[in-house]
Amino acid sequence: MVYVQRQPETTRSIEQVRADLTQAIQAHLLAQGFNTMPLVNVIVLEIPASNHDLQLS
């Protein structure tokens, strides 16, 4: 399980970020020669509005 947080300027959807990261992680693990089926769960977190406002101040 991987948790990531989108940056405020990111225009890509949560679904696209999740799909791209899942594919990249799985491909990397397979390329390393692991003889397994990598099961990856990527959770994309949003910056809470109040924290975002504080970061911009």
C-alpha positions as CSV (number, residue, x, y, z in Angstrom):
1,M,0.0,0.0,0.0
2,V,1.4,3.4,-1.0
3,Y,0.1,6.7,0.1
4,V,0.8,9.8,-2.0
5,Q,-0.3,13.4,-1.9
6,R,-1.0,15.4,-5.0
7,Q,0.7,18.8,-5.2
8,P,-1.6,21.8,-5.4
9,E,-0.6,22.6,-9.0
10,T,-1.3,19.1,-10.2
11,T,-4.0,19.0,-13.0
12,R,-4.1,15.2,-13.4
13,S,-7.1,13.4,-11.8
14,I,-6.7,11.2,-8.8
15,E,-7.6,8.2,-11.0
16,Q,-4.9,9.0,-13.5
17,V,-2.3,9.5,-10.7
18,R,-3.3,6.2,-9.1
19,A,-3.2,4.3,-12.4
20,D,0.1,5.7,-13.5
21,L,1.8,5.0,-10.2
22,T,0.3,1.5,-9.9
23,Q,1.6,0.6,-13.4
24,A,5.1,2.1,-12.8
25,I,5.5,0.3,-9.4
26,Q,4.3,-3.0,-10.8
27,A,6.6,-2.7,-13.9
28,H,9.6,-1.8,-11.7
29,L,9.0,-4.8,-9.4
30,L,8.7,-7.2,-12.4
31,A,11.8,-5.7,-14.0
32,Q,13.7,-6.5,-10.8
33,G,13.1,-10.2,-11.4
34,F,10.6,-10.9,-8.6
35,N,8.7,-14.0,-9.6
36,T,5.5,-12.8,-8.1
37,M,2.4,-10.9,-9.1
38,P,2.8,-7.5,-7.6
39,L,-0.4,-6.3,-6.0
40,V,-0.2,-2.5,-5.4
41,N,-2.8,-0.3,-3.8
42,V,-2.1,3.4,-4.4
43,I,-4.1,5.9,-2.3
44,V,-4.0,9.5,-3.4
45,L,-4.6,12.0,-0.7
46,E,-5.8,15.6,-1.2
47,I,-4.4,18.6,0.7
48,P,-7.1,19.7,3.1
49,A,-8.5,23.1,2.1
50,S,-7.5,24.7,5.4
51,N,-3.9,23.4,5.1
52,H,-3.8,24.5,1.5
53,D,-4.8,28.0,2.5
54,L,-2.2,28.1,5.2
55,Q,0.5,27.0,2.8
56,L,-0.4,29.8,0.4
57,S,-0.3,32.5,3.1
